[in-house]
């Protein structure tokens, strides 16, 4: 089964904080990658439980 990949862009944020709401994600393990200039600067693994 091919993994789904979701991408998006944020335009001119008013502050320096970004919130990621995971309420609608299914249970499982996820990897969040933060990219700057096409390079991964931070990779975060997290688990969504019920």
N, CA, C and O atoms as a Maestro MAE file, in Angstrom:
{
 s_m_m2io_version
 :::
 2.0.0
}

f_m_ct {
 s_m_title
 :::
 protein
 m_atom[200] {
  # First column is atom index #
  i_m_mmod_type
  r_m_x_coord
  r_m_y_coord
  r_m_z_coord
  i_m_residue_number
  s_m_chain_name
  s_m_pdb_residue_name
  s_m_pdb_atom_name
  i_m_atomic_number
  :::
  1 25 0.833 -1.176 0.000 1 A "UNK " " N  " 7
  2 3 0.000 0.000 0.000 1 A "UNK " " CA " 6
  3 2 0.885 1.249 0.000 1 A "UNK " " C  " 6
  4 15 1.778 1.380 0.837 1 A "UNK " " O  " 8
  5 25 0.639 2.149 -0.922 2 A "UNK " " N  " 7
  6 3 1.433 3.361 -1.034 2 A "UNK " " CA " 6
  7 2 1.021 4.349 0.053 2 A "UNK " " C  " 6
  8 15 -0.168 4.557 0.296 2 A "UNK " " O  " 8
  9 25 2.017 4.957 0.708 3 A "UNK " " N  " 7
  10 3 1.743 5.938 1.749 3 A "UNK " " CA " 6
  11 2 1.242 7.223 1.118 3 A "UNK " " C  " 6
  12 15 1.719 7.639 0.062 3 A "UNK " " O  " 8
  13 25 0.274 7.848 1.777 4 A "UNK " " N  " 7
  14 3 -0.229 9.129 1.295 4 A "UNK " " CA " 6
  15 2 0.718 10.228 1.745 4 A "UNK " " C  " 6
  16 15 1.320 10.145 2.816 4 A "UNK " " O  " 8
  17 25 0.844 11.247 0.930 5 A "UNK " " N  " 7
  18 3 1.702 12.379 1.244 5 A "UNK " " CA " 6
  19 2 0.879 13.651 1.103 5 A "UNK " " C  " 6
  20 15 0.307 13.921 0.047 5 A "UNK " " O  " 8
  21 25 0.827 14.414 2.159 6 A "UNK " " N  " 7
  22 3 0.091 15.666 2.156 6 A "UNK " " CA " 6
  23 2 1.082 16.812 2.262 6 A "UNK " " C  " 6
  24 15 2.002 16.773 3.079 6 A "UNK " " O  " 8
  25 25 0.896 17.818 1.446 7 A "UNK " " N  " 7
  26 3 1.772 18.975 1.456 7 A "UNK " " CA " 6
  27 2 0.934 20.240 1.499 7 A "UNK " " C  " 6
  28 15 -0.223 20.244 1.080 7 A "UNK " " O  " 8
  29 25 1.514 21.293 1.998 8 A "UNK " " N  " 7
  30 3 0.827 22.577 2.029 8 A "UNK " " CA " 6
  31 2 1.827 23.704 2.196 8 A "UNK " " C  " 6
  32 15 2.994 23.475 2.514 8 A "UNK " " O  " 8
  33 25 1.361 24.919 1.981 9 A "UNK " " N  " 7
  34 3 2.197 26.097 2.131 9 A "UNK " " CA " 6
  35 2 1.548 27.045 3.111 9 A "UNK " " C  " 6
  36 15 0.324 27.173 3.150 9 A "UNK " " O  " 8
  37 25 2.366 27.707 3.899 10 A "UNK " " N  " 7
  38 3 1.890 28.721 4.824 10 A "UNK " " CA " 6
  39 2 2.376 30.069 4.323 10 A "UNK " " C  " 6
  40 15 3.568 30.248 4.072 10 A "UNK " " O  " 8
  41 25 1.477 31.004 4.177 11 A "UNK " " N  " 7
  42 3 1.830 32.333 3.686 11 A "UNK " " CA " 6
  43 2 1.889 33.316 4.854 11 A "UNK " " C  " 6
  44 15 0.949 33.377 5.646 11 A "UNK " " O  " 8
  45 25 2.944 34.066 4.974 12 A "UNK " " N  " 7
  46 3 3.104 35.166 5.930 12 A "UNK " " CA " 6
  47 2 2.360 34.966 7.246 12 A "UNK " " C  " 6
  48 15 1.265 35.494 7.438 12 A "UNK " " O  " 8
  49 25 2.952 34.215 8.127 13 A "UNK " " N  " 7
  50 3 2.353 33.980 9.434 13 A "UNK " " CA " 6
  51 2 2.486 35.232 10.303 13 A "UNK " " C  " 6
  52 15 3.502 35.924 10.247 13 A "UNK " " O  " 8
  53 25 1.469 35.519 11.099 14 A "UNK " " N  " 7
  54 3 1.515 36.725 11.935 14 A "UNK " " CA " 6
  55 2 2.474 36.596 13.124 14 A "UNK " " C  " 6
  56 15 2.872 37.609 13.700 14 A "UNK " " O  " 8
  57 25 2.842 35.396 13.494 15 A "UNK " " N  " 7
  58 3 3.739 35.208 14.642 15 A "UNK " " CA " 6
  59 2 4.779 34.160 14.342 15 A "UNK " " C  " 6
  60 15 5.037 33.838 13.182 15 A "UNK " " O  " 8
  61 25 5.377 33.626 15.393 16 A "UNK " " N  " 7
  62 3 6.438 32.651 15.231 16 A "UNK " " CA " 6
  63 2 6.045 31.289 15.787 16 A "UNK " " C  " 6
  64 15 6.913 30.495 16.152 16 A "UNK " " O  " 8
  65 25 4.756 31.012 15.855 17 A "UNK " " N  " 7
  66 3 4.278 29.735 16.361 17 A "UNK " " CA " 6
  67 2 3.384 29.077 15.323 17 A "UNK " " C  " 6
  68 15 2.563 29.740 14.688 17 A "UNK " " O  " 8
  69 25 3.545 27.778 15.154 18 A "UNK " " N  " 7
  70 3 2.708 27.005 14.239 18 A "UNK " " CA " 6
  71 2 2.080 25.886 15.049 18 A "UNK " " C  " 6
  72 15 2.777 25.156 15.754 18 A "UNK " " O  " 8
  73 25 0.771 25.750 14.949 19 A "UNK " " N  " 7
  74 3 0.051 24.704 15.653 19 A "UNK " " CA " 6
  75 2 -0.433 23.668 14.650 19 A "UNK " " C  " 6
  76 15 -0.963 24.015 13.595 19 A "UNK " " O  " 8
  77 25 -0.248 22.396 14.983 20 A "UNK " " N  " 7
  78 3 -0.702 21.298 14.144 20 A "UNK " " CA " 6
  79 2 -1.769 20.540 14.918 20 A "UNK " " C  " 6
  80 15 -1.470 19.923 15.940 20 A "UNK " " O  " 8
  81 25 -3.002 20.579 14.447 21 A "UNK " " N  " 7
  82 3 -4.115 19.908 15.111 21 A "UNK " " CA " 6
  83 2 -4.227 18.496 14.544 21 A "UNK " " C  " 6
  84 15 -4.458 18.322 13.347 21 A "UNK " " O  " 8
  85 25 -4.064 17.484 15.405 22 A "UNK " " N  " 7
  86 3 -4.074 16.097 14.955 22 A "UNK " " CA " 6
  87 2 -5.375 15.380 15.320 22 A "UNK " " C  " 6
  88 15 -5.432 14.151 15.282 22 A "UNK " " O  " 8
  89 25 -6.407 16.125 15.667 23 A "UNK " " N  " 7
  90 3 -7.678 15.519 16.074 23 A "UNK " " CA " 6
  91 2 -8.256 14.591 15.010 23 A "UNK " " C  " 6
  92 15 -8.829 13.557 15.355 23 A "UNK " " O  " 8
  93 25 -8.126 14.923 13.747 24 A "UNK " " N  " 7
  94 3 -8.762 14.154 12.678 24 A "UNK " " CA " 6
  95 2 -7.858 13.082 12.074 24 A "UNK " " C  " 6
  96 15 -8.254 12.412 11.121 24 A "UNK " " O  " 8
  97 25 -6.655 12.910 12.612 25 A "UNK " " N  " 7
  98 3 -5.782 11.839 12.141 25 A "UNK " " CA " 6
  99 2 -6.225 10.510 12.739 25 A "UNK " " C  " 6
  100 15 -6.746 10.455 13.853 25 A "UNK " " O  " 8
  101 25 -6.011 9.446 11.983 26 A "UNK " " N  " 7
  102 3 -6.305 8.111 12.506 26 A "UNK " " CA " 6
  103 2 -5.220 7.716 13.494 26 A "UNK " " C  " 6
  104 15 -4.146 8.316 13.528 26 A "UNK " " O  " 8
  105 25 -5.515 6.693 14.303 27 A "UNK " " N  " 7
  106 3 -4.522 6.203 15.244 27 A "UNK " " CA " 6
  107 2 -3.331 5.652 14.491 27 A "UNK " " C  " 6
  108 15 -3.477 5.059 13.422 27 A "UNK " " O  " 8
  109 25 -2.161 5.848 15.050 28 A "UNK " " N  " 7
  110 3 -0.960 5.309 14.424 28 A "UNK " " CA " 6
  111 2 0.244 6.167 14.714 28 A "UNK " " C  " 6
  112 15 0.178 7.119 15.492 28 A "UNK " " O  " 8
  113 25 1.342 5.821 14.082 29 A "UNK " " N  " 7
  114 3 2.588 6.557 14.237 29 A "UNK " " CA " 6
  115 2 2.794 7.445 13.018 29 A "UNK " " C  " 6
  116 15 2.548 7.031 11.885 29 A "UNK " " O  " 8
  117 25 3.244 8.655 13.261 30 A "UNK " " N  " 7
  118 3 3.433 9.641 12.205 30 A "UNK " " CA " 6
  119 2 4.818 10.247 12.303 30 A "UNK " " C  " 6
  120 15 5.439 10.239 13.366 30 A "UNK " " O  " 8
  121 25 5.298 10.773 11.188 31 A "UNK " " N  " 7
  122 3 6.570 11.480 11.148 31 A "UNK " " CA " 6
  123 2 6.311 12.856 10.532 31 A "UNK " " C  " 6
  124 15 5.772 12.962 9.431 31 A "UNK " " O  " 8
  125 25 6.699 13.895 11.249 32 A "UNK " " N  " 7
  126 3 6.567 15.274 10.779 32 A "UNK " " CA " 6
  127 2 7.959 15.766 10.414 32 A "UNK " " C  " 6
  128 15 8.876 15.719 11.233 32 A "UNK " " O  " 8
  129 25 8.110 16.237 9.185 33 A "UNK " " N  " 7
  130 3 9.399 16.748 8.732 33 A "UNK " " CA " 6
  131 2 9.255 18.241 8.442 33 A "UNK " " C  " 6
  132 15 8.353 18.661 7.717 33 A "UNK " " O  " 8
  133 25 10.160 19.034 9.021 34 A "UNK " " N  " 7
  134 3 10.186 20.474 8.779 34 A "UNK " " CA " 6
  135 2 11.328 20.739 7.812 34 A "UNK " " C  " 6
  136 15 12.470 20.350 8.057 34 A "UNK " " O  " 8
  137 25 11.003 21.407 6.710 35 A "UNK " " N  " 7
  138 3 11.959 21.588 5.617 35 A "UNK " " CA " 6
  139 2 12.235 23.074 5.407 35 A "UNK " " C  " 6
  140 15 11.316 23.892 5.423 35 A "UNK " " O  " 8
  141 25 13.500 23.414 5.211 36 A "UNK " " N  " 7
  142 3 13.906 24.766 4.859 36 A "UNK " " CA " 6
  143 2 14.912 24.667 3.718 36 A "UNK " " C  " 6
  144 15 15.907 23.950 3.826 36 A "UNK " " O  " 8
  145 25 14.662 25.372 2.644 37 A "UNK " " N  " 7
  146 3 15.530 25.338 1.459 37 A "UNK " " CA " 6
  147 2 15.776 23.912 0.976 37 A "UNK " " C  " 6
  148 15 16.910 23.534 0.681 37 A "UNK " " O  " 8
  149 25 14.699 23.121 0.898 38 A "UNK " " N  " 7
  150 3 14.726 21.744 0.421 38 A "UNK " " CA " 6
  151 2 15.589 20.814 1.267 38 A "UNK " " C  " 6
  152 15 16.001 19.758 0.788 38 A "UNK " " O  " 8
  153 25 15.868 21.181 2.506 39 A "UNK " " N  " 7
  154 3 16.614 20.329 3.424 39 A "UNK " " CA " 6
  155 2 15.794 20.139 4.690 39 A "UNK " " C  " 6
  156 15 15.201 21.088 5.202 39 A "UNK " " O  " 8
  157 25 15.764 18.917 5.189 40 A "UNK " " N  " 7
  158 3 15.050 18.623 6.429 40 A "UNK " " CA " 6
  159 2 15.850 19.205 7.587 40 A "UNK " " C  " 6
  160 15 16.996 18.819 7.814 40 A "UNK " " O  " 8
  161 25 15.230 20.150 8.331 41 A "UNK " " N  " 7
  162 3 15.924 20.759 9.464 41 A "UNK " " CA " 6
  163 2 15.483 20.149 10.786 41 A "UNK " " C  " 6
  164 15 16.182 20.271 11.792 41 A "UNK " " O  " 8
  165 25 14.313 19.485 10.789 42 A "UNK " " N  " 7
  166 3 13.827 18.841 12.004 42 A "UNK " " CA " 6
  167 2 12.878 17.723 11.608 42 A "UNK " " C  " 6
  168 15 12.011 17.912 10.754 42 A "UNK " " O  " 8
  169 25 13.038 16.564 12.224 43 A "UNK " " N  " 7
  170 3 12.170 15.432 11.987 43 A "UNK " " CA " 6
  171 2 11.626 14.987 13.342 43 A "UNK " " C  " 6
  172 15 12.394 14.733 14.270 43 A "UNK " " O  " 8
  173 25 10.307 14.892 13.455 44 A "UNK " " N  " 7
  174 3 9.674 14.581 14.727 44 A "UNK " " CA " 6
  175 2 8.747 13.371 14.523 44 A "UNK " " C  " 6
  176 15 7.916 13.370 13.615 44 A "UNK " " O  " 8
  177 25 8.893 12.360 15.358 45 A "UNK " " N  " 7
  178 3 8.013 11.204 15.342 45 A "UNK " " CA " 6
  179 2 7.015 11.361 16.482 45 A "UNK " " C  " 6
  180 15 7.385 11.763 17.585 45 A "UNK " " O  " 8
  181 25 5.738 11.042 16.215 46 A "UNK " " N  " 7
  182 3 4.763 11.078 17.284 46 A "UNK " " CA " 6
  183 2 3.723 10.003 17.038 46 A "UNK " " C  " 6
  184 15 3.523 9.554 15.910 46 A "UNK " " O  " 8
  185 25 3.063 9.598 18.116 47 A "UNK " " N  " 7
  186 3 2.050 8.554 18.064 47 A "UNK " " CA " 6
  187 2 0.702 9.150 18.419 47 A "UNK " " C  " 6
  188 15 0.574 9.842 19.430 47 A "UNK " " O  " 8
  189 25 -0.298 8.890 17.604 48 A "UNK " " N  " 7
  190 3 -1.667 9.332 17.861 48 A "UNK " " CA " 6
  191 2 -2.410 8.182 18.513 48 A "UNK " " C  " 6
  192 15 -2.599 7.126 17.909 48 A "UNK " " O  " 8
  193 25 -2.826 8.394 19.738 49 A "UNK " " N  " 7
  194 3 -3.638 7.416 20.459 49 A "UNK " " CA " 6
  195 2 -5.059 7.937 20.534 49 A "UNK " " C  " 6
  196 15 -5.309 9.116 20.284 49 A "UNK " " O  " 8
  197 25 -5.968 7.082 20.868 50 A "UNK " " N  " 7
  198 3 -7.375 7.439 20.967 50 A "UNK " " CA " 6
  199 2 -7.568 8.558 21.888 50 A "UNK " " C  " 6
  200 15 -8.699 8.997 22.097 50 A "UNK " " O  " 8
  :::
 }
 m_bond[199] {
  # First column is bond index #
  i_m_from
  i_m_to
  i_m_order
  :::
  1 1 2 1
  2 2 3 1
  3 3 4 2
  4 3 5 1
  5 5 6 1
  6 6 7 1
  7 7 8 2
  8 7 9 1
  9 9 10 1
  10 10 11 1
  11 11 12 2
  12 11 13 1
  13 13 14 1
  14 14 15 1
  15 15 16 2
  16 15 17 1
  17 17 18 1
  18 18 19 1
  19 19 20 2
  20 19 21 1
  21 21 22 1
  22 22 23 1
  23 23 24 2
  24 23 25 1
  25 25 26 1
  26 26 27 1
  27 27 28 2
  28 27 29 1
  29 29 30 1
  30 30 31 1
  31 31 32 2
  32 31 33 1
  33 33 34 1
  34 34 35 1
  35 35 36 2
  36 35 37 1
  37 37 38 1
  38 38 39 1
  39 39 40 2
  40 39 41 1
  41 41 42 1
  42 42 43 1
  43 43 44 2
  44 43 45 1
  45 45 46 1
  46 46 47 1
  47 47 48 2
  48 47 49 1
  49 49 50 1
  50 50 51 1
  51 51 52 2
  52 51 53 1
  53 53 54 1
  54 54 55 1
  55 55 56 2
  56 55 57 1
  57 57 58 1
  58 58 59 1
  59 59 60 2
  60 59 61 1
  61 61 62 1
  62 62 63 1
  63 63 64 2
  64 63 65 1
  65 65 66 1
  66 66 67 1
  67 67 68 2
  68 67 69 1
  69 69 70 1
  70 70 71 1
  71 71 72 2
  72 71 73 1
  73 73 74 1
  74 74 75 1
  75 75 76 2
  76 75 77 1
  77 77 78 1
  78 78 79 1
  79 79 80 2
  80 79 81 1
  81 81 82 1
  82 82 83 1
  83 83 84 2
  84 83 85 1
  85 85 86 1
  86 86 87 1
  87 87 88 2
  88 87 89 1
  89 89 90 1
  90 90 91 1
  91 91 92 2
  92 91 93 1
  93 93 94 1
  94 94 95 1
  95 95 96 2
  96 95 97 1
  97 97 98 1
  98 98 99 1
  99 99 100 2
  100 99 101 1
  101 101 102 1
  102 102 103 1
  103 103 104 2
  104 103 105 1
  105 105 106 1
  106 106 107 1
  107 107 108 2
  108 107 109 1
  109 109 110 1
  110 110 111 1
  111 111 112 2
  112 111 113 1
  113 113 114 1
  114 114 115 1
  115 115 116 2
  116 115 117 1
  117 117 118 1
  118 118 119 1
  119 119 120 2
  120 119 121 1
  121 121 122 1
  122 122 123 1
  123 123 124 2
  124 123 125 1
  125 125 126 1
  126 126 127 1
  127 127 128 2
  128 127 129 1
  129 129 130 1
  130 130 131 1
  131 131 132 2
  132 131 133 1
  133 133 134 1
  134 134 135 1
  135 135 136 2
  136 135 137 1
  137 137 138 1
  138 138 139 1
  139 139 140 2
  140 139 141 1
  141 141 142 1
  142 142 143 1
  143 143 144 2
  144 143 145 1
  145 145 146 1
  146 146 147 1
  147 147 148 2
  148 147 149 1
  149 149 150 1
  150 150 151 1
  151 151 152 2
  152 151 153 1
  153 153 154 1
  154 154 155 1
  155 155 156 2
  156 155 157 1
  157 157 158 1
  158 158 159 1
  159 159 160 2
  160 159 161 1
  161 161 162 1
  162 162 163 1
  163 163 164 2
  164 163 165 1
  165 165 166 1
  166 166 167 1
  167 167 168 2
  168 167 169 1
  169 169 170 1
  170 170 171 1
  171 171 172 2
  172 171 173 1
  173 173 174 1
  174 174 175 1
  175 175 176 2
  176 175 177 1
  177 177 178 1
  178 178 179 1
  179 179 180 2
  180 179 181 1
  181 181 182 1
  182 182 183 1
  183 183 184 2
  184 183 185 1
  185 185 186 1
  186 186 187 1
  187 187 188 2
  188 187 189 1
  189 189 190 1
  190 190 191 1
  191 191 192 2
  192 191 193 1
  193 193 194 1
  194 194 195 1
  195 195 196 2
  196 195 197 1
  197 197 198 1
  198 198 199 1
  199 199 200 2
  :::
 }
}
